[in-house]
């Protein structure tokens, strides 16, 4: 059985909402090992190959265009 990482929003009363489980191997398949659930599609692939998401990564997360030189855009 594969280990999964639990992501969610912890509410003030201690309940966890917006829960999402992501396989460790899914995160390991991303060239940057990003621990943000919104970086992964429902099929488990990362969004490094998505032009819009990549633009956000450069603008908001500090990546450079050169970081993506070996990652083709697919959607």
C-alpha positions as CSV (number, residue, x, y, z in Angstrom):
1,X,0.0,0.0,0.0
2,X,1.3,3.4,-0.9
3,X,1.7,6.2,1.6
4,X,-0.4,9.3,1.1
5,X,0.0,12.8,2.4
6,X,-3.2,14.5,3.8
7,X,-3.8,18.1,2.9
8,X,-6.7,20.2,4.3
9,X,-7.9,23.3,6.1
10,X,-7.8,23.1,9.9
11,X,-10.7,25.0,11.3
12,X,-10.7,26.9,14.6
13,X,-12.8,24.1,16.2
14,X,-10.2,21.5,15.2
15,X,-12.0,20.0,12.3
16,X,-10.3,19.4,9.1
17,X,-12.1,20.4,5.9
18,X,-11.2,20.4,2.2
19,X,-9.3,17.2,2.7
20,X,-7.3,15.9,-0.2
21,X,-5.0,12.9,-0.1
22,X,-2.0,12.8,-2.5
23,X,0.3,9.8,-3.0
24,X,3.9,10.4,-2.0
25,X,4.9,9.1,-5.5
26,X,2.7,11.8,-7.1
27,X,4.7,14.5,-5.4
28,X,7.9,12.6,-6.2
29,X,7.0,12.6,-9.9
30,X,7.0,16.5,-10.0
31,X,10.4,17.8,-11.0
32,X,10.2,20.3,-8.1
33,X,8.5,18.1,-5.4
34,X,5.9,20.8,-4.7
35,X,3.8,20.3,-1.5
36,X,0.7,22.3,-2.6
37,X,-2.4,20.2,-3.5
38,X,-3.5,22.7,-6.1
39,X,-0.4,22.0,-8.1
40,X,-1.7,18.5,-8.9
41,X,-4.4,17.4,-11.3
42,X,-7.0,14.8,-10.3
43,X,-5.1,12.2,-12.4
44,X,-2.0,12.8,-10.2
45,X,0.1,14.7,-12.7
46,X,1.6,18.0,-11.8
47,X,0.8,21.2,-13.5
48,X,4.4,22.2,-14.4
49,X,3.3,21.5,-18.0
50,X,0.4,23.9,-17.9
51,X,1.2,27.4,-19.3
52,X,-1.2,29.3,-17.0
53,X,0.0,27.5,-13.9
54,X,3.6,27.8,-14.9
55,X,3.2,31.6,-15.3
56,X,1.8,31.7,-11.8
57,X,4.7,29.7,-10.5
58,X,7.1,32.1,-12.0
59,X,5.3,35.2,-10.8
60,X,4.2,34.1,-7.3
61,X,6.6,31.3,-6.3
62,X,9.8,32.7,-7.7
63,X,10.6,30.1,-10.3
64,X,12.4,31.1,-13.5
65,X,11.5,30.3,-17.1
66,X,14.8,28.4,-17.3
67,X,13.6,26.0,-14.6
68,X,11.1,24.6,-17.1
69,X,13.5,24.2,-20.1
70,X,13.0,20.3,-20.1
71,X,9.3,20.4,-19.3
72,X,7.1,20.6,-22.4
73,X,3.7,22.4,-22.3
74,X,0.9,19.9,-22.8
75,X,-2.3,21.8,-21.9
